[in-house]
């Protein structure tokens, strides 16, 4: 089954396409949730490259697709793996959406201000205490509602954290870009 190519519209403003490369199911679920909320062109590629992501992989992925100068490429990764930050920073023309230690920190910031260092296990445990049905492979109704309702709080909390340190998350950059694209439709 071949992928359809996006064609430029004639005489209309083209929305940027968001290419999002991520490492796993949890990140992919979140991106698909955002795609359903913002209704902007998003292509997500997860797990295939995983931590083996490279500039060449991204270039090959985009071959045969219509590329526009306004397109944006994001890397959505956890910083719990050794040397992953250096690897991601070495990939040019991308925007890093990283959470330290894991994506669950971004979810947790919707519930509370997390300023102390935390590991993935404790992050997931704290999130589960706030949402008893939390599961890495499912975004349940309660979590989805909190991710929407408390989004501005999470963005403000994330912006106060030190970039790349534990705890920190730059996932808010994607939210801001999606809001901007939605406004410019």
N, C-alpha and C positions, 0 to 999 in steps of 0.2 A: 504494500500500500504506500503510495508516494505522498509526500507532504505537499500541500498546496503552497504556492508561492504568493506572497503578498504583492499586489500590483499597485503602483501609484495611481491615485485618482486624478482625473483630468480636471484641472482648474480649481481644485479644492485643496485646502490646507491638510497636509499629511500629519497625523499624530505620530509621535515617536513610538517605535517598538521597543519594548523592554525585554532584553535578553537577560535571564537570570539563571546563573549556574550555581547549584548548591550541592551539598554533600549527602543529603539523606531525606527520608520520608517526612520527618517533622517539618523541615524547611519547605519541602515541596507542597505539603498540605497547606501551610500558611500562605504561600504564594498563590495557590489556587483559590484560597479563600479571598485574598486581596483582589485577585482578578475578577471574581464574581461581584465584589463590592464596587470596584472602581470602573469596571467595564472599559478598560483600555487594553491595547494589544500587548500581551505578555506571553513570552515563550519561556518555559522553564525546562531546564535540563538538570536532572539530578542523578546521583548515584553512578552514572556511567563513568564519568571522569573522577568523581569523588575527590580524594586528596591528591589525585594525579593530574589535576587541572593545570593546563599550560596555555600560553598564548596561541600555540599551534592548534591545540584542541579547539579553542574558541573560533579561530579563523576557519578551520575545517567545518565546524558546526554551521557557520553562517554561509558557507558556499552554497550558491544556488538560491539563496533567499534575497528578496529585495531589501537592500540596505539603504537607509536614509541618513543624512548627516546628523539628524536630530535623535537618532536611535541611541539608547544607553545600554551599556553592558554592566551588570552587577554580579558580584561574587558574594553569595550568602553562606557564610561558614562559621563554625564554632572555632574558638581559639584554644581549645583544650588539647589539641594535638601538637606535639613538639615541632617547631620550625614552620608551622603552617602560615603564620603571619608574614614571615620573610618571603615565603613562596608566593603568597597572594600579592604582596606589594611589588614583586618583580614582574607581574603581568601588567603591561601598560594598557592604557585606555580603558580601564575598568574602574568601577566604584565599589569600594569594599563595604559590605554590610556584615560586620562581624560582631559576634557576641562572645564575651569572655565571662564565664567559661563556656556557656552553651545557649542555644536559642530560647530555652526555658527561662533564662534571665530576662529576655525581652518580654515574655508573657508575664513574668513575676512583677516587672515594673508597672504593669497595668493595675496591680493590686497594692503595691507598697513601694516605698523608697528603699532601695537596697544599696547601702553605702559600704558595708563591710565585705571583705573578701569571702567568696563562697565557691564551693565545688559543685559539679554537675549533680551529684547525688543529693546534696542538700537543697539545691535549687529545685529539683524535681519534687523532693519531699515537701518543701514549703509550698510549692504550687499545688500539689495534691492535697495538702491540708486546707487550702482555700477553695479547691474545686475537687471534691472527692472522686469524681468520675474521670479525672485527667488521665489520658493515655497518649503516649507519643505518636501513635498512628491514627488518632481520631481527634478532630476538633469538634467537641460536643457543643450543643446549643448554648449552654451557660458560658463556656469559654469564648465562643464566637461573640456573644453579646458583650462580654467584658472587653474583648479586644477592640470592639467598636466604641462602646460607651466611654471607656477610660483611655482611649488612644491619646488624647491631648495631654493627660497627666503623665502617661508613659513617655511621651516625647520630651516633655519638660524634665522629667527625672533623668532620662538617658543623656540629655544635653549637659547635665550638671556633672556627669561622671567623666573621669579622665580617659581619653581615647586609648583603646587597646589594653588598658589595665584591667585587673579583676577587682570589682565588677565593672563592666562597660558593655554598651551595645550601640551600634550605629544603624540599626534596622530602620530607625526613624527617617533616615535619608530617603529610603525607598517610599515611605508613606508620603513624605513631602513632595517627592517627584510625581507620584501618582495623583496627588491632589492637584498639583500644577497642571498635569496633562489633562485631567478631567475638566478643570476650569477653562482650558484653552480649546476644548472640543468645538 
